[in-house]
Amino acid sequence: MEKDKTQSFTKLTAWIVAMELLDHVYKVLPLLPLSERNNLYDQLQRAATSVVGNLSEGLSRMTPADKIHRFCIARSECAEVH
């Protein structure tokens, strides 16, 4: 019965789009100029990965406040990548 209440994060539209964003970031990163690769590469990689992680973690949280907190972090990371 508990399993029926559990929602899979992989079915969230936001998570699917975040995975597409992550894929796009990984394709674009090698195209950065060498002078930009160290700082921008790491920052974009971390931010894009964080979006996916925070969405999946947010869905697993028990309280609405915890969920909202993780989803807000994911939104902020999206803004950073944008």
GROMACS elastic network, one bead per residue, 0.5 to 0.9 nm:
[ bonds ]
;  ai    aj funct       b0    kb
    1     4     6  0.54090   500
    1     5     6  0.71601   500
    2     5     6  0.54273   500
    2     6     6  0.67766   500
    3     6     6  0.52062   500
    3     7     6  0.83623   500
    4     7     6  0.77302   500
    6    60     6  0.81732   500
    7    10     6  0.87243   500
    7    11     6  0.79109   500
    7    12     6  0.88001   500
    7    59     6  0.75520   500
    7    60     6  0.82292   500
    8    11     6  0.57318   500
    8    12     6  0.74491   500
    8    56     6  0.83564   500
    8    59     6  0.80490   500
    8    60     6  0.87770   500
    9    12     6  0.53537   500
    9    13     6  0.88459   500
    9    15     6  0.67030   500
    9    16     6  0.88500   500
    9    55     6  0.73679   500
    9    56     6  0.52283   500
    9    57     6  0.83870   500
    9    58     6  0.89159   500
    9    59     6  0.63988   500
    9    60     6  0.81677   500
   10    13     6  0.80739   500
   10    15     6  0.62747   500
   10    16     6  0.66872   500
   10    56     6  0.77968   500
   11    14     6  0.86563   500
   11    15     6  0.73734   500
   11    16     6  0.72493   500
   12    15     6  0.51859   500
   12    16     6  0.63500   500
   12    17     6  0.87141   500
   12    55     6  0.86824   500
   12    56     6  0.88486   500
   13    16     6  0.50986   500
   13    17     6  0.61944   500
   13    18     6  0.84787   500
   14    17     6  0.51824   500
   14    18     6  0.60163   500
   14    19     6  0.86324   500
   14    52     6  0.87253   500
   14    55     6  0.76374   500
   15    19     6  0.61575   500
   15    20     6  0.86466   500
   15    51     6  0.81726   500
   15    52     6  0.60591   500
   15    53     6  0.89240   500
   15    55     6  0.62779   500
   15    56     6  0.72708   500
   16    19     6  0.51596   500
   16    20     6  0.64396   500
   16    21     6  0.87483   500
   16    52     6  0.86562   500
   17    21     6  0.61965   500
   17    22     6  0.86313   500
   18    22     6  0.61339   500
   18    23     6  0.85619   500
   18    48     6  0.75456   500
   18    49     6  0.85659   500
   18    51     6  0.64370   500
   18    52     6  0.56958   500
   18    55     6  0.86149   500
   18    78     6  0.83983   500
   19    23     6  0.61510   500
   19    24     6  0.85450   500
   19    48     6  0.85067   500
   19    49     6  0.85361   500
   19    51     6  0.86524   500
   19    52     6  0.65139   500
   20    23     6  0.50441   500
   20    24     6  0.61359   500
   20    25     6  0.85960   500
   21    24     6  0.50201   500
   21    25     6  0.60970   500
   21    26     6  0.86440   500
   21    48     6  0.69692   500
   21    78     6  0.88892   500
   21    81     6  0.89342   500
   22    25     6  0.50576   500
   22    26     6  0.62538   500
   22    27     6  0.86772   500
   22    45     6  0.78192   500
   22    48     6  0.53266   500
   22    49     6  0.64978   500
   22    51     6  0.85253   500
   22    52     6  0.79662   500
   23    26     6  0.52417   500
   23    27     6  0.63587   500
   23    28     6  0.87959   500
   23    48     6  0.89845   500
   24    27     6  0.50759   500
   24    28     6  0.61986   500
   24    29     6  0.86316   500
   25    28     6  0.51190   500
   25    29     6  0.59844   500
   25    44     6  0.71711   500
   25    45     6  0.70626   500
   25    48     6  0.72093   500
   25    81     6  0.84779   500
   26    29     6  0.53813   500
   26    30     6  0.75059   500
   26    44     6  0.89086   500
   26    45     6  0.73257   500
   27    30     6  0.66584   500
   27    31     6  0.78042   500
   28    31     6  0.53738   500
   28    32     6  0.70604   500
   29    32     6  0.55591   500
   29    37     6  0.74922   500
   29    40     6  0.84134   500
   29    41     6  0.60357   500
   29    44     6  0.81583   500
   29    45     6  0.82598   500
   30    33     6  0.81846   500
   30    34     6  0.88773   500
   30    37     6  0.78938   500
   30    41     6  0.83915   500
   31    34     6  0.86921   500
   31    37     6  0.88542   500
   32    35     6  0.81218   500
   32    36     6  0.62678   500
   32    37     6  0.59124   500
   32    40     6  0.83980   500
   32    41     6  0.79279   500
   33    36     6  0.53894   500
   33    37     6  0.62919   500
   34    37     6  0.51901   500
   34    38     6  0.78114   500
   35    38     6  0.73115   500
   35    39     6  0.88219   500
   36    39     6  0.62198   500
   36    40     6  0.57731   500
   36    41     6  0.73112   500
   37    40     6  0.55471   500
   37    42     6  0.77119   500
   38    41     6  0.54972   500
   38    42     6  0.62896   500
   38    43     6  0.86537   500
   39    42     6  0.55285   500
   39    43     6  0.61655   500
   39    44     6  0.85847   500
   40    43     6  0.50821   500
   40    44     6  0.58547   500
   40    45     6  0.82148   500
   41    44     6  0.54552   500
   41    45     6  0.60017   500
   41    46     6  0.85472   500
   42    45     6  0.51696   500
   42    46     6  0.60724   500
   42    47     6  0.85218   500
   43    46     6  0.52761   500
   43    47     6  0.60681   500
   43    48     6  0.85371   500
   43    80     6  0.88120   500
   43    81     6  0.84381   500
   44    47     6  0.51586   500
   44    48     6  0.59865   500
   44    49     6  0.83821   500
   44    80     6  0.78153   500
   44    81     6  0.58811   500
   45    48     6  0.53983   500
   45    49     6  0.60948   500
   45    50     6  0.84615   500
   45    81     6  0.87494   500
   46    49     6  0.51828   500
   46    50     6  0.59482   500
   46    51     6  0.87532   500
   46    77     6  0.89106   500
   47    51     6  0.64136   500
   47    74     6  0.86751   500
   47    76     6  0.89516   500
   47    77     6  0.52521   500
   47    78     6  0.72654   500
   47    80     6  0.67900   500
   47    81     6  0.63308   500
   48    51     6  0.53257   500
   48    52     6  0.69545   500
   48    53     6  0.89652   500
   48    74     6  0.89460   500
   48    77     6  0.68211   500
   48    78     6  0.70015   500
   48    80     6  0.85709   500
   48    81     6  0.65039   500
   49    52     6  0.54728   500
   49    53     6  0.63213   500
   49    54     6  0.86872   500
   49    77     6  0.89116   500
   50    54     6  0.58471   500
   50    55     6  0.83762   500
   50    73     6  0.84011   500
   50    74     6  0.67164   500
   50    77     6  0.67397   500
   50    78     6  0.88728   500
   51    54     6  0.53809   500
   51    55     6  0.62167   500
   51    56     6  0.87418   500
   51    71     6  0.85491   500
   51    73     6  0.75928   500
   51    75     6  0.71985   500
   51    76     6  0.83621   500
   51    77     6  0.57869   500
   51    78     6  0.64687   500
   52    55     6  0.53706   500
   52    56     6  0.63714   500
   52    57     6  0.86039   500
   52    74     6  0.73997   500
   53    56     6  0.53288   500
   53    57     6  0.59878   500
   53    58     6  0.83507   500
   53    74     6  0.80330   500
   54    58     6  0.56974   500
   54    59     6  0.84752   500
   54    70     6  0.53122   500
   54    71     6  0.64450   500
   54    72     6  0.87358   500
   54    73     6  0.68063   500
   54    74     6  0.54435   500
   55    58     6  0.51027   500
   55    59     6  0.63796   500
   55    60     6  0.89092   500
   55    67     6  0.86848   500
   55    70     6  0.65983   500
   55    71     6  0.58326   500
   55    73     6  0.86656   500
   55    74     6  0.62277   500
   56    59     6  0.54075   500
   56    60     6  0.66941   500
   56    70     6  0.88114   500
   57    60     6  0.52129   500
   57    61     6  0.65494   500
   57    67     6  0.80478   500
   57    70     6  0.69988   500
   57    71     6  0.88036   500
   58    61     6  0.53069   500
   58    62     6  0.87165   500
   58    66     6  0.68645   500
   58    68     6  0.71834   500
   58    69     6  0.75363   500
   58    71     6  0.60213   500
   59    62     6  0.81762   500
   59    67     6  0.61650   500
   59    70     6  0.83978   500
   59    71     6  0.84930   500
   60    67     6  0.77067   500
   61    64     6  0.77233   500
   61    65     6  0.88144   500
   61    66     6  0.58925   500
   61    67     6  0.55265   500
   61    70     6  0.86331   500
   62    65     6  0.86416   500
   62    66     6  0.70007   500
   62    67     6  0.73149   500
   63    66     6  0.52943   500
   63    67     6  0.63305   500
   63    68     6  0.86874   500
   64    67     6  0.50192   500
   64    68     6  0.60479   500
   64    69     6  0.84971   500
   65    68     6  0.51410   500
   65    69     6  0.60993   500
   65    70     6  0.87886   500
   66    69     6  0.50867   500
   66    70     6  0.64204   500
   66    71     6  0.86869   500
   67    70     6  0.53810   500
   67    71     6  0.62081   500
   67    72     6  0.86060   500
   68    71     6  0.50507   500
   68    72     6  0.59944   500
   68    73     6  0.85714   500
   69    72     6  0.52105   500
   69    73     6  0.63540   500
   69    74     6  0.87863   500
   70    73     6  0.50886   500
   70    74     6  0.62730   500
   70    75     6  0.87009   500
   71    75     6  0.62286   500
   71    76     6  0.86789   500
   72    75     6  0.50029   500
   72    76     6  0.62206   500
   72    77     6  0.86464   500
   73    76     6  0.50615   500
   73    77     6  0.62339   500
   73    78     6  0.86768   500
   74    77     6  0.50888   500
   74    78     6  0.62785   500
   74    79     6  0.87778   500
   75    78     6  0.50514   500
   75    79     6  0.64296   500
   75    80     6  0.87809   500
   76    79     6  0.50829   500
   76    80     6  0.63521   500
   76    81     6  0.88562   500
   77    81     6  0.63363   500
   77    82     6  0.85858   500
   78    81     6  0.51768   500
   78    82     6  0.60959   500
   79    82     6  0.50034   500
